Amino acid sequence: MEERGLAPEDIRSPEEIAKLPFTEKSDLRDTYPFGLFASPMKDVVRLHVSSGTTGKPSWWLTPRKIWTYGLR
């Protein structure tokens, strides 16, 4: 958001959501396998991977904080 000069309070309507940076599947493929993870691997409790039928597999993880929340 900093690169686009945006702060959370700049988004005030549904139309302004288009200003936000979104992660696309190509971003995940280009940083394969762990380039965009927002949690350190020590906090990961579950790792998921796609089959990669259209190229490199896509990886994503479930951090302990989210896993614990889901069990409540």
HTML snippet that shows the backbone in 3Dmol.js (N, CA, C, O; Angstrom):
<script src="https://3Dmol.org/build/3Dmol-min.js"></script>
<div id="view" style="width:600px;height:400px;position:relative"></div>
<script>
const pdb = `
ATOM      1  N   MET A   1       0.823  -1.181   0.000  1.00  0.00           N
ATOM      2  CA  MET A   1       0.000   0.000   0.000  1.00  0.00           C
ATOM      3  C   MET A   1       0.872   1.253   0.000  1.00  0.00           C
ATOM      4  O   MET A   1       0.500   2.273  -0.579  1.00  0.00           O
ATOM      5  N   GLU A   2       2.030   1.174   0.649  1.00  0.00           N
ATOM      6  CA  GLU A   2       2.931   2.328   0.674  1.00  0.00           C
ATOM      7  C   GLU A   2       3.385   2.699  -0.736  1.00  0.00           C
ATOM      8  O   GLU A   2       3.469   3.879  -1.075  1.00  0.00           O
ATOM      9  N   GLU A   3       3.678   1.686  -1.560  1.00  0.00           N
ATOM     10  CA  GLU A   3       4.120   1.964  -2.934  1.00  0.00           C
ATOM     11  C   GLU A   3       3.066   2.725  -3.721  1.00  0.00           C
ATOM     12  O   GLU A   3       3.401   3.506  -4.612  1.00  0.00           O
ATOM     13  N   ARG A   4       1.802   2.508  -3.404  1.00  0.00           N
ATOM     14  CA  ARG A   4       0.708   3.191  -4.099  1.00  0.00           C
ATOM     15  C   ARG A   4       0.257   4.453  -3.378  1.00  0.00           C
ATOM     16  O   ARG A   4      -0.673   5.126  -3.822  1.00  0.00           O
ATOM     17  N   GLY A   5       0.918   4.777  -2.258  1.00  0.00           N
ATOM     18  CA  GLY A   5       0.572   5.980  -1.507  1.00  0.00           C
ATOM     19  C   GLY A   5      -0.783   5.871  -0.830  1.00  0.00           C
ATOM     20  O   GLY A   5      -1.489   6.871  -0.691  1.00  0.00           O
ATOM     21  N   LEU A   6      -1.156   4.663  -0.404  1.00  0.00           N
ATOM     22  CA  LEU A   6      -2.466   4.442   0.203  1.00  0.00           C
ATOM     23  C   LEU A   6      -2.350   4.142   1.692  1.00  0.00           C
ATOM     24  O   LEU A   6      -1.385   3.532   2.149  1.00  0.00           O
ATOM     25  N   ALA A   7      -3.343   4.581   2.422  1.00  0.00           N
ATOM     26  CA  ALA A   7      -3.507   4.226   3.831  1.00  0.00           C
ATOM     27  C   ALA A   7      -4.901   3.620   3.966  1.00  0.00           C
ATOM     28  O   ALA A   7      -5.760   3.900   3.130  1.00  0.00           O
ATOM     29  N   PRO A   8      -5.158   2.801   4.987  1.00  0.00           N
ATOM     30  CA  PRO A   8      -6.476   2.176   5.132  1.00  0.00           C
ATOM     31  C   PRO A   8      -7.632   3.174   5.071  1.00  0.00           C
ATOM     32  O   PRO A   8      -8.690   2.862   4.525  1.00  0.00           O
ATOM     33  N   GLU A   9      -7.439   4.353   5.619  1.00  0.00           N
ATOM     34  CA  GLU A   9      -8.526   5.350   5.621  1.00  0.00           C
ATOM     35  C   GLU A   9      -8.800   5.945   4.242  1.00  0.00           C
ATOM     36  O   GLU A   9      -9.783   6.664   4.065  1.00  0.00           O
ATOM     37  N   ASP A  10      -7.939   5.652   3.261  1.00  0.00           N
ATOM     38  CA  ASP A  10      -8.164   6.133   1.896  1.00  0.00           C
ATOM     39  C   ASP A  10      -9.240   5.335   1.164  1.00  0.00           C
ATOM     40  O   ASP A  10      -9.749   5.786   0.138  1.00  0.00           O
ATOM     41  N   ILE A  11      -9.587   4.184   1.664  1.00  0.00           N
ATOM     42  CA  ILE A  11     -10.595   3.337   1.024  1.00  0.00           C
ATOM     43  C   ILE A  11     -11.914   3.569   1.750  1.00  0.00           C
ATOM     44  O   ILE A  11     -12.117   3.084   2.863  1.00  0.00           O
ATOM     45  N   ARG A  12     -12.804   4.313   1.111  1.00  0.00           N
ATOM     46  CA  ARG A  12     -14.063   4.713   1.758  1.00  0.00           C
ATOM     47  C   ARG A  12     -15.308   4.202   1.038  1.00  0.00           C
ATOM     48  O   ARG A  12     -16.423   4.364   1.535  1.00  0.00           O
ATOM     49  N   SER A  13     -15.128   3.595  -0.110  1.00  0.00           N
ATOM     50  CA  SER A  13     -16.284   3.079  -0.850  1.00  0.00           C
ATOM     51  C   SER A  13     -15.882   1.800  -1.572  1.00  0.00           C
ATOM     52  O   SER A  13     -14.694   1.550  -1.773  1.00  0.00           O
ATOM     53  N   PRO A  14     -16.857   0.989  -1.961  1.00  0.00           N
ATOM     54  CA  PRO A  14     -16.531  -0.249  -2.691  1.00  0.00           C
ATOM     55  C   PRO A  14     -15.745   0.010  -3.987  1.00  0.00           C
ATOM     56  O   PRO A  14     -14.908  -0.804  -4.376  1.00  0.00           O
ATOM     57  N   GLU A  15     -16.013   1.127  -4.644  1.00  0.00           N
ATOM     58  CA  GLU A  15     -15.313   1.438  -5.897  1.00  0.00           C
ATOM     59  C   GLU A  15     -13.819   1.662  -5.663  1.00  0.00           C
ATOM     60  O   GLU A  15     -13.006   1.390  -6.546  1.00  0.00           O
ATOM     61  N   GLU A  16     -13.460   2.152  -4.491  1.00  0.00           N
ATOM     62  CA  GLU A  16     -12.059   2.448  -4.198  1.00  0.00           C
ATOM     63  C   GLU A  16     -11.241   1.197  -3.882  1.00  0.00           C
ATOM     64  O   GLU A  16     -10.017   1.269  -3.779  1.00  0.00           O
ATOM     65  N   ILE A  17     -11.899   0.066  -3.729  1.00  0.00           N
ATOM     66  CA  ILE A  17     -11.173  -1.188  -3.480  1.00  0.00           C
ATOM     67  C   ILE A  17     -10.248  -1.509  -4.653  1.00  0.00           C
ATOM     68  O   ILE A  17      -9.217  -2.159  -4.475  1.00  0.00           O
ATOM     69  N   ALA A  18     -10.612  -1.058  -5.839  1.00  0.00           N
ATOM     70  CA  ALA A  18      -9.774  -1.306  -7.026  1.00  0.00           C
ATOM     71  C   ALA A  18      -8.394  -0.665  -6.894  1.00  0.00           C
ATOM     72  O   ALA A  18      -7.475  -1.056  -7.613  1.00  0.00           O
ATOM     73  N   LYS A  19      -8.224   0.299  -6.004  1.00  0.00           N
ATOM     74  CA  LYS A  19      -6.925   0.938  -5.782  1.00  0.00           C
ATOM     75  C   LYS A  19      -5.962   0.030  -5.018  1.00  0.00           C
ATOM     76  O   LYS A  19      -4.750   0.236  -5.064  1.00  0.00           O
ATOM     77  N   LEU A  20      -6.492  -0.968  -4.320  1.00  0.00           N
ATOM     78  CA  LEU A  20      -5.671  -1.825  -3.472  1.00  0.00           C
ATOM     79  C   LEU A  20      -4.835  -2.799  -4.293  1.00  0.00           C
ATOM     80  O   LEU A  20      -5.278  -3.268  -5.341  1.00  0.00           O
ATOM     81  N   PRO A  21      -3.634  -3.104  -3.824  1.00  0.00           N
ATOM     82  CA  PRO A  21      -2.823  -4.117  -4.512  1.00  0.00           C
ATOM     83  C   PRO A  21      -3.335  -5.520  -4.157  1.00  0.00           C
ATOM     84  O   PRO A  21      -3.537  -5.833  -2.984  1.00  0.00           O
ATOM     85  N   PHE A  22      -3.534  -6.328  -5.142  1.00  0.00           N
ATOM     86  CA  PHE A  22      -4.008  -7.695  -4.920  1.00  0.00           C
ATOM     87  C   PHE A  22      -2.942  -8.690  -5.342  1.00  0.00           C
ATOM     88  O   PHE A  22      -2.192  -8.439  -6.286  1.00  0.00           O
ATOM     89  N   THR A  23      -2.873  -9.801  -4.657  1.00  0.00           N
ATOM     90  CA  THR A  23      -1.970 -10.880  -5.032  1.00  0.00           C
ATOM     91  C   THR A  23      -2.642 -11.711  -6.111  1.00  0.00           C
ATOM     92  O   THR A  23      -3.795 -12.117  -5.970  1.00  0.00           O
ATOM     93  N   GLU A  24      -1.920 -11.955  -7.172  1.00  0.00           N
ATOM     94  CA  GLU A  24      -2.439 -12.778  -8.260  1.00  0.00           C
ATOM     95  C   GLU A  24      -1.705 -14.117  -8.256  1.00  0.00           C
ATOM     96  O   GLU A  24      -0.634 -14.250  -7.664  1.00  0.00           O
ATOM     97  N   LYS A  25      -2.289 -15.092  -8.916  1.00  0.00           N
ATOM     98  CA  LYS A  25      -1.678 -16.415  -8.946  1.00  0.00           C
ATOM     99  C   LYS A  25      -0.259 -16.361  -9.507  1.00  0.00           C
ATOM    100  O   LYS A  25       0.618 -17.099  -9.058  1.00  0.00           O
ATOM    101  N   SER A  26      -0.036 -15.496 -10.478  1.00  0.00           N
ATOM    102  CA  SER A  26       1.310 -15.381 -11.050  1.00  0.00           C
ATOM    103  C   SER A  26       2.317 -14.895 -10.009  1.00  0.00           C
ATOM    104  O   SER A  26       3.487 -15.271 -10.069  1.00  0.00           O
ATOM    105  N   ASP A  27       1.885 -14.067  -9.055  1.00  0.00           N
ATOM    106  CA  ASP A  27       2.781 -13.638  -7.974  1.00  0.00           C
ATOM    107  C   ASP A  27       3.247 -14.829  -7.160  1.00  0.00           C
ATOM    108  O   ASP A  27       4.416 -14.908  -6.783  1.00  0.00           O
ATOM    109  N   LEU A  28       2.347 -15.748  -6.888  1.00  0.00           N
ATOM    110  CA  LEU A  28       2.700 -16.941  -6.125  1.00  0.00           C
ATOM    111  C   LEU A  28       3.647 -17.837  -6.910  1.00  0.00           C
ATOM    112  O   LEU A  28       4.612 -18.369  -6.362  1.00  0.00           O
ATOM    113  N   ARG A  29       3.363 -17.996  -8.193  1.00  0.00           N
ATOM    114  CA  ARG A  29       4.229 -18.837  -9.030  1.00  0.00           C
ATOM    115  C   ARG A  29       5.626 -18.239  -9.168  1.00  0.00           C
ATOM    116  O   ARG A  29       6.625 -18.957  -9.121  1.00  0.00           O
ATOM    117  N   ASP A  30       5.688 -16.911  -9.340  1.00  0.00           N
ATOM    118  CA  ASP A  30       6.974 -16.249  -9.575  1.00  0.00           C
ATOM    119  C   ASP A  30       7.871 -16.253  -8.346  1.00  0.00           C
ATOM    120  O   ASP A  30       9.086 -16.102  -8.480  1.00  0.00           O
ATOM    121  N   THR A  31       7.318 -16.418  -7.167  1.00  0.00           N
ATOM    122  CA  THR A  31       8.109 -16.411  -5.931  1.00  0.00           C
ATOM    123  C   THR A  31       8.158 -17.798  -5.305  1.00  0.00           C
ATOM    124  O   THR A  31       8.462 -17.940  -4.120  1.00  0.00           O
ATOM    125  N   TYR A  32       7.862 -18.804  -6.091  1.00  0.00           N
ATOM    126  CA  TYR A  32       7.817 -20.202  -5.674  1.00  0.00           C
ATOM    127  C   TYR A  32       9.098 -20.612  -4.964  1.00  0.00           C
ATOM    128  O   TYR A  32      10.163 -20.191  -5.414  1.00  0.00           O
ATOM    129  N   PRO A  33       9.084 -21.402  -3.887  1.00  0.00           N
ATOM    130  CA  PRO A  33       7.874 -21.855  -3.221  1.00  0.00           C
ATOM    131  C   PRO A  33       7.467 -21.017  -2.009  1.00  0.00           C
ATOM    132  O   PRO A  33       6.305 -21.081  -1.608  1.00  0.00           O
ATOM    133  N   PHE A  34       8.369 -20.234  -1.406  1.00  0.00           N
ATOM    134  CA  PHE A  34       8.023 -19.582  -0.148  1.00  0.00           C
ATOM    135  C   PHE A  34       8.193 -18.066  -0.170  1.00  0.00           C
ATOM    136  O   PHE A  34       8.288 -17.453   0.894  1.00  0.00           O
ATOM    137  N   GLY A  35       8.233 -17.452  -1.328  1.00  0.00           N
ATOM    138  CA  GLY A  35       8.580 -16.041  -1.431  1.00  0.00           C
ATOM    139  C   GLY A  35       7.624 -15.038  -0.821  1.00  0.00           C
ATOM    140  O   GLY A  35       8.078 -13.987  -0.369  1.00  0.00           O
ATOM    141  N   LEU A  36       6.337 -15.295  -0.781  1.00  0.00           N
ATOM    142  CA  LEU A  36       5.389 -14.298  -0.302  1.00  0.00           C
ATOM    143  C   LEU A  36       4.753 -14.643   1.041  1.00  0.00           C
ATOM    144  O   LEU A  36       3.787 -13.994   1.442  1.00  0.00           O
ATOM    145  N   PHE A  37       5.262 -15.629   1.731  1.00  0.00           N
ATOM    146  CA  PHE A  37       4.661 -15.988   3.010  1.00  0.00           C
ATOM    147  C   PHE A  37       4.812 -14.840   3.997  1.00  0.00           C
ATOM    148  O   PHE A  37       5.887 -14.252   4.108  1.00  0.00           O
ATOM    149  N   ALA A  38       3.756 -14.524   4.702  1.00  0.00           N
ATOM    150  CA  ALA A  38       3.762 -13.420   5.666  1.00  0.00           C
ATOM    151  C   ALA A  38       4.069 -13.896   7.080  1.00  0.00           C
ATOM    152  O   ALA A  38       4.228 -13.076   7.985  1.00  0.00           O
ATOM    153  N   SER A  39       4.152 -15.183   7.281  1.00  0.00           N
ATOM    154  CA  SER A  39       4.456 -15.741   8.600  1.00  0.00           C
ATOM    155  C   SER A  39       5.765 -16.513   8.520  1.00  0.00           C
ATOM    156  O   SER A  39       6.047 -17.157   7.509  1.00  0.00           O
ATOM    157  N   PRO A  40       6.562 -16.452   9.576  1.00  0.00           N
ATOM    158  CA  PRO A  40       7.783 -17.258   9.576  1.00  0.00           C
ATOM    159  C   PRO A  40       7.449 -18.752   9.596  1.00  0.00           C
ATOM    160  O   PRO A  40       6.435 -19.156  10.167  1.00  0.00           O
ATOM    161  N   MET A  41       8.282 -19.551   8.988  1.00  0.00           N
ATOM    162  CA  MET A  41       8.014 -20.988   8.900  1.00  0.00           C
ATOM    163  C   MET A  41       7.862 -21.640  10.277  1.00  0.00           C
ATOM    164  O   MET A  41       7.182 -22.660  10.392  1.00  0.00           O
ATOM    165  N   LYS A  42       8.476 -21.080  11.321  1.00  0.00           N
ATOM    166  CA  LYS A  42       8.342 -21.664  12.662  1.00  0.00           C
ATOM    167  C   LYS A  42       6.904 -21.580  13.169  1.00  0.00           C
ATOM    168  O   LYS A  42       6.529 -22.323  14.076  1.00  0.00           O
ATOM    169  N   ASP A  43       6.084 -20.676  12.592  1.00  0.00           N
ATOM    170  CA  ASP A  43       4.690 -20.522  13.004  1.00  0.00           C
ATOM    171  C   ASP A  43       3.716 -21.317  12.148  1.00  0.00           C
ATOM    172  O   ASP A  43       2.511 -21.303  12.399  1.00  0.00           O
ATOM    173  N   VAL A  44       4.223 -22.002  11.152  1.00  0.00           N
ATOM    174  CA  VAL A  44       3.367 -22.737  10.221  1.00  0.00           C
ATOM    175  C   VAL A  44       2.974 -24.087  10.821  1.00  0.00           C
ATOM    176  O   VAL A  44       3.824 -24.837  11.301  1.00  0.00           O
ATOM    177  N   VAL A  45       1.671 -24.383  10.786  1.00  0.00           N
ATOM    178  CA  VAL A  45       1.200 -25.681  11.259  1.00  0.00           C
ATOM    179  C   VAL A  45       0.651 -26.529  10.120  1.00  0.00           C
ATOM    180  O   VAL A  45       0.468 -27.737  10.269  1.00  0.00           O
ATOM    181  N   ARG A  46       0.393 -25.897   8.990  1.00  0.00           N
ATOM    182  CA  ARG A  46      -0.147 -26.638   7.858  1.00  0.00           C
ATOM    183  C   ARG A  46       0.310 -25.978   6.567  1.00  0.00           C
ATOM    184  O   ARG A  46       0.243 -24.756   6.434  1.00  0.00           O
ATOM    185  N   LEU A  47       0.768 -26.771   5.626  1.00  0.00           N
ATOM    186  CA  LEU A  47       1.240 -26.278   4.342  1.00  0.00           C
ATOM    187  C   LEU A  47       0.401 -26.934   3.257  1.00  0.00           C
ATOM    188  O   LEU A  47       0.225 -28.152   3.252  1.00  0.00           O
ATOM    189  N   HIS A  48      -0.114 -26.132   2.342  1.00  0.00           N
ATOM    190  CA  HIS A  48      -0.961 -26.620   1.251  1.00  0.00           C
ATOM    191  C   HIS A  48      -0.237 -26.366  -0.067  1.00  0.00           C
ATOM    192  O   HIS A  48       0.547 -25.424  -0.176  1.00  0.00           O
ATOM    193  N   VAL A  49      -0.493 -27.185  -1.045  1.00  0.00           N
ATOM    194  CA  VAL A  49       0.109 -26.992  -2.360  1.00  0.00           C
ATOM    195  C   VAL A  49      -0.875 -27.460  -3.431  1.00  0.00           C
ATOM    196  O   VAL A  49      -1.541 -28.483  -3.274  1.00  0.00           O
ATOM    197  N   SER A  50      -0.958 -26.690  -4.530  1.00  0.00           N
ATOM    198  CA  SER A  50      -1.809 -27.095  -5.652  1.00  0.00           C
ATOM    199  C   SER A  50      -1.097 -28.191  -6.432  1.00  0.00           C
ATOM    200  O   SER A  50       0.074 -28.480  -6.185  1.00  0.00           O
ATOM    201  N   SER A  51      -1.802 -28.792  -7.366  1.00  0.00           N
ATOM    202  CA  SER A  51      -1.210 -29.866  -8.171  1.00  0.00           C
ATOM    203  C   SER A  51      -0.228 -29.333  -9.201  1.00  0.00           C
ATOM    204  O   SER A  51       0.618 -30.082  -9.690  1.00  0.00           O
ATOM    205  N   GLY A  52      -0.324 -28.057  -9.538  1.00  0.00           N
ATOM    206  CA  GLY A  52       0.589 -27.493 -10.524  1.00  0.00           C
ATOM    207  C   GLY A  52       0.288 -27.915 -11.943  1.00  0.00           C
ATOM    208  O   GLY A  52       1.195 -27.959 -12.773  1.00  0.00           O
ATOM    209  N   THR A  53      -0.962 -28.226 -12.246  1.00  0.00           N
ATOM    210  CA  THR A  53      -1.299 -28.730 -13.584  1.00  0.00           C
ATOM    211  C   THR A  53      -1.074 -27.705 -14.687  1.00  0.00           C
ATOM    212  O   THR A  53      -0.930 -28.087 -15.848  1.00  0.00           O
ATOM    213  N   THR A  54      -1.038 -26.398 -14.358  1.00  0.00           N
ATOM    214  CA  THR A  54      -0.811 -25.386 -15.392  1.00  0.00           C
ATOM    215  C   THR A  54       0.564 -24.746 -15.264  1.00  0.00           C
ATOM    216  O   THR A  54       0.798 -23.676 -15.825  1.00  0.00           O
ATOM    217  N   GLY A  55       1.463 -25.372 -14.547  1.00  0.00           N
ATOM    218  CA  GLY A  55       2.810 -24.823 -14.355  1.00  0.00           C
ATOM    219  C   GLY A  55       3.341 -25.220 -12.997  1.00  0.00           C
ATOM    220  O   GLY A  55       3.128 -26.341 -12.535  1.00  0.00           O
ATOM    221  N   LYS A  56       4.039 -24.286 -12.357  1.00  0.00           N
ATOM    222  CA  LYS A  56       4.559 -24.555 -11.023  1.00  0.00           C
ATOM    223  C   LYS A  56       3.407 -24.672 -10.029  1.00  0.00           C
ATOM    224  O   LYS A  56       2.411 -23.961 -10.165  1.00  0.00           O
ATOM    225  N   PRO A  57       3.518 -25.544  -9.040  1.00  0.00           N
ATOM    226  CA  PRO A  57       2.488 -25.607  -8.002  1.00  0.00           C
ATOM    227  C   PRO A  57       2.454 -24.303  -7.205  1.00  0.00           C
ATOM    228  O   PRO A  57       3.474 -23.625  -7.082  1.00  0.00           O
ATOM    229  N   SER A  58       1.293 -23.951  -6.668  1.00  0.00           N
ATOM    230  CA  SER A  58       1.151 -22.796  -5.786  1.00  0.00           C
ATOM    231  C   SER A  58       1.127 -23.294  -4.352  1.00  0.00           C
ATOM    232  O   SER A  58       0.453 -24.278  -4.046  1.00  0.00           O
ATOM    233  N   TRP A  59       1.864 -22.619  -3.464  1.00  0.00           N
ATOM    234  CA  TRP A  59       1.951 -22.997  -2.061  1.00  0.00           C
ATOM    235  C   TRP A  59       1.253 -21.952  -1.205  1.00  0.00           C
ATOM    236  O   TRP A  59       1.309 -20.764  -1.523  1.00  0.00           O
ATOM    237  N   TRP A  60       0.609 -22.358  -0.148  1.00  0.00           N
ATOM    238  CA  TRP A  60       0.098 -21.437   0.863  1.00  0.00           C
ATOM    239  C   TRP A  60       0.094 -22.153   2.196  1.00  0.00           C
ATOM    240  O   TRP A  60       0.122 -23.383   2.248  1.00  0.00           O
ATOM    241  N   LEU A  61       0.060 -21.393   3.267  1.00  0.00           N
ATOM    242  CA  LEU A  61       0.216 -21.991   4.585  1.00  0.00           C
ATOM    243  C   LEU A  61      -0.876 -21.543   5.539  1.00  0.00           C
ATOM    244  O   LEU A  61      -1.584 -20.568   5.289  1.00  0.00           O
ATOM    245  N   THR A  62      -0.996 -22.272   6.634  1.00  0.00           N
ATOM    246  CA  THR A  62      -1.892 -21.892   7.720  1.00  0.00           C
ATOM    247  C   THR A  62      -1.027 -21.669   8.951  1.00  0.00           C
ATOM    248  O   THR A  62      -0.454 -22.618   9.486  1.00  0.00           O
ATOM    249  N   PRO A  63      -0.924 -20.402   9.414  1.00  0.00           N
ATOM    250  CA  PRO A  63      -0.146 -20.142  10.619  1.00  0.00           C
ATOM    251  C   PRO A  63      -0.866 -20.636  11.876  1.00  0.00           C
ATOM    252  O   PRO A  63      -2.088 -20.781  11.882  1.00  0.00           O
ATOM    253  N   ARG A  64      -0.115 -20.887  12.917  1.00  0.00           N
ATOM    254  CA  ARG A  64      -0.651 -21.391  14.178  1.00  0.00           C
ATOM    255  C   ARG A  64      -1.799 -20.520  14.695  1.00  0.00           C
ATOM    256  O   ARG A  64      -2.792 -21.047  15.197  1.00  0.00           O
ATOM    257  N   LYS A  65      -1.679 -19.206  14.578  1.00  0.00           N
ATOM    258  CA  LYS A  65      -2.700 -18.298  15.096  1.00  0.00           C
ATOM    259  C   LYS A  65      -4.054 -18.568  14.431  1.00  0.00           C
ATOM    260  O   LYS A  65      -5.072 -18.617  15.121  1.00  0.00           O
ATOM    261  N   ILE A  66      -4.083 -18.740  13.126  1.00  0.00           N
ATOM    262  CA  ILE A  66      -5.331 -19.004  12.410  1.00  0.00           C
ATOM    263  C   ILE A  66      -5.826 -20.413  12.717  1.00  0.00           C
ATOM    264  O   ILE A  66      -7.023 -20.615  12.925  1.00  0.00           O
ATOM    265  N   TRP A  67      -4.927 -21.381  12.747  1.00  0.00           N
ATOM    266  CA  TRP A  67      -5.301 -22.772  13.052  1.00  0.00           C
ATOM    267  C   TRP A  67      -5.968 -22.854  14.414  1.00  0.00           C
ATOM    268  O   TRP A  67      -6.999 -23.509  14.562  1.00  0.00           O
ATOM    269  N   THR A  68      -5.390 -22.193  15.412  1.00  0.00           N
ATOM    270  CA  THR A  68      -5.951 -22.215  16.774  1.00  0.00           C
ATOM    271  C   THR A  68      -7.315 -21.530  16.805  1.00  0.00           C
ATOM    272  O   THR A  68      -8.237 -21.999  17.472  1.00  0.00           O
ATOM    273  N   TYR A  69      -7.435 -20.418  16.081  1.00  0.00           N
ATOM    274  CA  TYR A  69      -8.718 -19.713  16.036  1.00  0.00           C
ATOM    275  C   TYR A  69      -9.808 -20.610  15.441  1.00  0.00           C
ATOM    276  O   TYR A  69     -10.940 -20.609  15.925  1.00  0.00           O
ATOM    277  N   GLY A  70      -9.478 -21.367  14.410  1.00  0.00           N
ATOM    278  CA  GLY A  70     -10.438 -22.245  13.762  1.00  0.00           C
ATOM    279  C   GLY A  70     -10.899 -23.393  14.639  1.00  0.00           C
ATOM    280  O   GLY A  70     -11.971 -23.952  14.407  1.00  0.00           O
ATOM    281  N   LEU A  71     -10.113 -23.758  15.642  1.00  0.00           N
ATOM    282  CA  LEU A  71     -10.479 -24.861  16.527  1.00  0.00           C
ATOM    283  C   LEU A  71     -11.407 -24.441  17.650  1.00  0.00           C
ATOM    284  O   LEU A  71     -11.976 -25.288  18.340  1.00  0.00           O
ATOM    285  N   ARG A  72     -11.563 -23.146  17.837  1.00  0.00           N
ATOM    286  CA  ARG A  72     -12.415 -22.667  18.926  1.00  0.00           C
ATOM    287  C   ARG A  72     -13.877 -22.843  18.636  1.00  0.00           C
ATOM    288  O   ARG A  72     -14.717 -22.486  19.462  1.00  0.00           O
TER     289      ARG A  72
END
`;
const viewer = $3Dmol.createViewer("view");
viewer.addModel(pdb, "pdb");
viewer.setStyle({}, {cartoon: {color: "spectrum"}});
viewer.zoomTo();
viewer.render();
</script>
